[in-house]
Every structure is written in structure tokens, then in C-alpha cells.
Amino acid sequence: MAEAYIVEAVRTAGGRRNGRLSGIHPNDLGAISLNAIVERTGIDPAAIEDVIFGCVTQAGEQSMHVGRQCVLASRLPQGVPAVTIDRQCGSSQQAVHFAAQAVMSGTMDMVIAGGVESMSRVPMGSSALVGTGVSPWSSAVLDRFGVKSFSQFDGAEMIAKKHGFTREMLDQFGYESHRKAVAATQAGAFDREIVAVPVTLPDGTTELHSKDEGIRYDASPEGMANVKLLVEGGVITAATSSQITDGSSATLIVSERALKEHNLTPLARIVNLTVTAGDPVIMLEEPLFATDKALKRAGLRINDIDLYEVNEAFAPIPLAWAKHVSADPAKLNVNGGAIALGHPLGATGAKLMATLVHALRARGKKYGLQTMCEGGGIANVTIVEAL
């Protein structure tokens, strides 16, 4: 089978809810990452054979095929097709998988995979309010699992209880996410992956948004401990959950033939693409088991992996993952995660890939693993080799 290579990977800096990116239409926000791919690689945009874009809440300004609208808002020719996909929080990680699979199958040579989510302008869950029904789940689904609904918040609490994580343990993890994000930002660790976004300030002037807006530079263990619990008797707070965030991301994935024909230098090689599904009630635990399968298929052990990006949807998820696979905590989310940097839903998968690839290269490391918990009890795992 042919190899697939990542040539470029970019993301916007995260914007807080109703923050610096909230005035930008999702089409335009997605176009910014698409344009950055073309500008940074110098490729002929007409050579792009497809754009695969993730978006979770496909309603309002993110309806009517937002992936295609992002292409039309960008500098790509109108002849470049696109598709919008929803695999919940893993949507743009799945976009990377589909792009790599197209290249590895030999049917395409150059594909952009990415995603966009403006959670300020299109609130999470708003798509479930559209239509004549009262629930996105039929009685057949609910009866099968003996529940009245499916909740990621309940699932996160179940995982914390199952794996024995206390409020204090989660608070410490959340604090460390901010601490690492602060250090990474101050050291310029994100500079290579971030594409600056022009934003209009209240006074009418324009400024470039190039730093993640959700990082708490004043975070402290004491402050974490004072945040109210999400549910009475639980252990998770808003401070140990991912932040509502606006952003977009994109990666360029190409074949070996395209590398030669377009004189491109790869950043990384795709090693393994895995997706699995399990219990939709506990929902967010599937990355543990998906990682087992991915490592086995790749012929690798967890100790062979140099860096891990495990989405911090809630603090118990990466903690349970690390415990299950016996991961080295020093390799986990080394530049912070979604608790500090935000989780722009459909954009997060390719966002984490950008962070992982650039972090591997900055450290002179080889293998990286990315995984994401997703609604419905699904998980994607991607293993890459930095070049």
C-alpha cells in the first residue's frame, strides 16, 4: 500500500466563548486555515483534489455544507471539492484518516483534512433542537441501553469513579494543563503551528490573534479547588473540563508521487489509522481500547511512542488512558491540552495533529500517538512518524 505523508499542519489560536474569534463567520474561520496551507507550502491550489472538513454542530452558520462553504470563502479554486463530516469530537481526526486513506489507496495524491467550529456563534447541541422530534435518540436506542438520554458529563463522572480519581487528582491535572500551556506559549512552542487571525477590536482597530485565549496564566491549585462541581456529589468542575472554543485547523496529506512532483518536504508519515466503538453510555472510555488495538496493529508498544496527544475533554479521560496503557505521564500532552487551550469540537482532531507533529519535530522525536474520545462511544487513534 502507498504511504501517506503530512506536509503541513496548522491551526488558529483558540478563541474563548464570545471572545476574540466570535465575530468571524465559521466559513471565514475555516478558510483561514485552508489559505495558510496553500501559503506555507507554495502549492498550486488547483492541485488539491479534495477537502475533508469536520464540524460537529452543523446548524445555522455551520449548515448548508460548511466544508464546501469554507472552500468558497478561501483562495482555493471553486473546482476544489469538499465534504463535511461528523464523528463528533473526532470529526477532523477522522478527516485526517479519510484523507490518508484516499492517498494510501492511490485514488488521490493531495488532500486537505481539517475542521472548523465556532461554538460562540453556533452553540453546542443546537442542531438537536431542529426538527419535529423531541430527542435525537429513538426509543429503540434508549430502550436498548436502558437510559433516558446519553450524556458525556455523566460518562466522564462514571470514568472518574471507575478508575478511582478524586477531585484533588483531577484538579491537579487541570492545573498542570494550564501550567504546561503557559510554558509552551512563552517558549514559542506553538508559533510554527498557529496561523494568525486578523480580528477587529471594539475600538475599530485590527489586531492579529495568535495566542490561545483560554490559558489561565494565573491558574493555581487553590483556584482550581474553589471551582464549583458540575453535579452534586461528583468530582468534575468546569476547570477540569475542556473549554468552549472557536477555531479551525487543516493538514495537507499527500502521496510520495506528489512529494516529488511538487517538490514538497514531509513533516511526518502516517503509520496507523484506527477507529473503534464501544459502550455509548460511559461513552468517553473508548480511547483506552482503541489504543490497544492501534499499537497491536502497528507492531509497537506504548514505550515506543515518544509523545501522546490525548484530548482533554474531561480530566478523567487522559488520566484513565494513561493508567490503562501504562503511559509515561511526562510524554502526555506536553504543551497542555483542551482544559487550557480549548476544544473547538470539529476542529480539534486536526488541531491536535498539528501540535503533535510540530512537537515531535521540535524535540527530535520519532513516534507520536493521538487519540480522541467521541460521542456515541467511538474513538480514533492516529500514529505518526516525524520525519
Summary of the structure (lengths in Angstrom):
residues: 387
radius of gyration: 19.6
end to end distance: 19.2
largest distance: 59.9
contacts: 1491
relative contact order: 0.21
helix: 41%
strand: 22%
